[in-house]
Amino acid sequence: MINFYAEIKARLPFKQKFVGQIMARIIKELKIKKNFELTILLVGDRKIRLLNKKYRHQDKVTDVLSFSQKEGRALVLPESEKKYLGDIVICWPQIKRQAKKFKQTATREFSLLLIHGFLHLLGHEDDTRANGLKMAKLQDKILAKIYD
């Protein structure tokens, strides 16, 4: 089950159904068989900066944050805690800036960050150069399956 909330006033170029479709493709590519629940929250610069400062001690805007239930840091407490993976918080204004910078659509950038955040919930890390390269390769492979 995917819970999707947008805490922004901007008009999105996609509907909630699109988020479910992207997640379905990610799940298929990763061959995940277990049922789970997660929350995806789309926020503005101020909210992501506050969360980044509070949980990562970095007082700056970032593109995506993942709060794994395994780490006890989930922001939302669902009914089915055993199946709950956690929360992915994505910054919409940062998506638009990065999409422009990397010359791609905001929808594609959103998909990339959703994949990235989900991989973190599954335990993937990008804390070292080697881990970062490994994670980037996996997320690029998944993104290619979705868009190519």
C-alpha positions as CSV (number, residue, x, y, z in Angstrom):
1,M,0.0,0.0,0.0
2,I,1.3,3.4,-1.0
3,N,0.2,6.5,0.8
4,F,0.9,9.7,-1.2
5,Y,0.5,13.2,0.1
6,A,1.4,16.5,-1.4
7,E,1.9,19.3,1.1
8,I,2.6,21.8,-1.7
9,K,0.3,24.2,-3.6
10,A,2.0,23.7,-6.9
11,R,0.1,21.9,-9.7
12,L,1.9,18.6,-10.3
13,P,2.4,17.2,-13.9
14,F,1.2,13.8,-12.7
15,K,-1.7,12.3,-10.7
16,Q,-1.5,10.0,-7.7
17,K,-2.1,7.0,-10.0
18,F,1.2,7.7,-11.6
19,V,3.0,7.3,-8.3
20,G,1.5,3.9,-7.9
21,Q,2.5,2.9,-11.4
22,I,6.1,4.0,-10.8
23,M,6.2,2.1,-7.5
24,A,4.7,-1.0,-9.3
25,R,7.6,-0.9,-11.8
26,I,10.2,-0.4,-9.1
27,I,8.8,-3.4,-7.2
28,K,8.8,-5.5,-10.3
29,E,12.4,-4.7,-11.2
30,L,13.6,-5.4,-7.7
31,K,11.5,-8.6,-7.6
32,I,9.9,-7.8,-4.3
33,K,7.3,-10.3,-3.3
34,K,6.3,-9.2,0.2
35,N,3.4,-6.8,0.8
36,F,4.4,-3.6,2.5
37,E,3.3,-0.1,3.2
38,L,5.1,3.2,2.8
39,T,4.3,6.9,2.7
40,I,5.5,9.3,0.1
41,L,5.3,13.0,1.0
42,L,5.9,15.8,-1.4
43,V,7.0,19.0,0.4
44,G,8.5,22.4,-0.2
45,D,11.9,23.8,0.6
46,R,11.2,24.9,4.1
47,K,9.8,21.6,5.3
48,I,12.6,19.5,3.8
49,R,15.2,21.9,5.2
50,L,13.7,21.5,8.7
51,L,13.7,17.7,8.4
52,N,17.2,17.6,7.0
53,K,18.4,19.8,9.9
54,K,16.6,17.8,12.6
55,Y,17.5,14.3,11.4
56,R,20.7,14.7,9.4
57,H,22.1,17.8,11.1
58,Q,22.4,19.6,7.7
59,D,20.8,23.0,7.6
60,K,20.1,23.0,3.9
61,V,17.5,22.0,1.3
62,T,17.9,18.5,-0.1
63,D,16.0,16.5,-2.7
64,V,14.9,13.4,-0.9
65,L,15.0,12.0,2.6
66,S,14.1,8.5,3.7
67,F,12.9,7.5,7.1
68,S,13.1,3.8,7.6
69,Q,10.7,2.2,10.1
70,K,13.6,-0.3,10.8
71,E,15.5,2.6,12.2
72,G,12.5,3.8,14.2
73,R,12.4,7.1,12.4
74,A,9.2,6.9,10.4
75,L,7.2,10.1,10.5
76,V,3.8,8.5,10.0
77,L,2.6,5.6,12.2
78,P,0.3,3.3,10.1
79,E,-2.0,0.6,11.3
80,S,0.2,-2.2,9.9
81,E,3.5,-1.4,11.5
82,K,5.0,-4.9,10.7
83,K,4.6,-4.3,7.0
84,Y,5.5,-0.6,7.2
85,L,8.8,0.3,5.5
86,G,8.9,4.0,6.3
87,D,8.5,7.4,4.7
88,I,10.0,9.0,1.6
89,V,10.0,12.8,1.7
90,I,10.7,14.5,-1.6
91,C,11.1,18.3,-2.2
92,W,9.1,19.5,-5.2
93,P,10.9,22.8,-5.8
94,Q,14.3,20.9,-5.7
95,I,13.0,18.5,-8.3
96,K,12.1,21.4,-10.6
97,R,15.6,22.9,-10.1
98,Q,17.4,19.6,-10.7
99,A,15.2,18.8,-13.7
100,K,16.2,22.1,-15.3
101,K,19.8,21.6,-14.4
102,F,20.0,18.1,-15.8
103,K,17.7,18.9,-18.8
104,Q,15.0,16.3,-18.0
105,T,11.4,16.5,-17.1
106,A,10.3,17.1,-13.5
107,T,8.3,13.8,-13.7
108,R,11.5,11.8,-14.6
109,E,13.4,13.6,-11.8
110,F,10.6,12.7,-9.4
111,S,10.8,9.1,-10.5
112,L,14.6,9.0,-10.0
113,L,14.3,10.4,-6.4
114,L,11.4,8.0,-5.6
115,I,13.6,5.1,-6.7
116,H,16.5,6.5,-4.7
117,G,14.4,7.0,-1.5
118,F,12.9,3.6,-1.8
119,L,16.3,1.9,-2.2
120,H,17.3,3.6,1.1
121,L,14.2,2.1,2.8
122,L,15.4,-1.3,1.6
123,G,18.8,-0.8,3.2
124,H,20.9,0.5,0.3
125,E,23.4,3.2,1.3
126,D,25.4,5.8,-0.6
127,D,27.6,6.8,2.3
128,T,30.8,5.8,0.5
129,R,32.0,6.3,-3.1
130,A,31.7,2.5,-3.8
131,N,28.2,2.3,-2.2
132,G,27.1,5.4,-4.1
133,L,28.2,4.0,-7.4
134,K,26.5,0.7,-6.7
135,M,23.3,2.4,-5.7
136,A,23.4,4.9,-8.7
137,K,23.9,1.9,-11.1
138,L,20.8,0.1,-9.7
139,Q,18.6,3.2,-9.7
140,D,19.7,4.0,-13.3
141,K,18.9,0.5,-14.3
142,I,15.4,0.7,-12.8
143,L,14.8,4.2,-14.3
144,A,15.8,2.9,-17.7
145,K,13.2,0.1,-17.4
146,I,10.5,2.7,-16.6
147,Y,11.4,5.3,-19.3
148,D,13.1,3.4,-22.1
